[in-house]
């Protein structure tokens, strides 16, 4: 818990500084990391807010790989919020975007993704997970962004 508290403080401070400096790339990276901490804390609302900031900023600066990590984070936040079909769909969108960009997923994110996939399969069943995941793989990026950015519990979320 001490290491997590330290990480929370350092990342929070860094996020404030990068916002003040207008360093949008660093802001996106810090917002994603702060979102992961919010997920670890079980705070889906804070996680959604941070990942949404990362997604919106990443989109404005055209940083597609950073947008991908924001979409992944929003999948984690959706799982926490109980929006499991949307979470599975967003996982599919993240994996498809990574393949399109030819980027390998970082080790931490891969472990978190695999654990979330397993959780979603338990909650949805293998077939429903696979159907939602495949739906996400087929979404155009702009549609995936719109789906990812919806508030938890918003109409149209499955």
Secondary structure as UniProt FT lines:
FT   HELIX           2..21
FT   HELIX           24..40
FT   TURN            41..42
FT   HELIX           44..61
FT   HELIX           64..80
FT   TURN            81..82
FT   HELIX           84..101
FT   HELIX           107..124
FT   HELIX           126..137
FT   HELIX           141..149
FT   TURN            152..153
FT   TURN            155..156
//
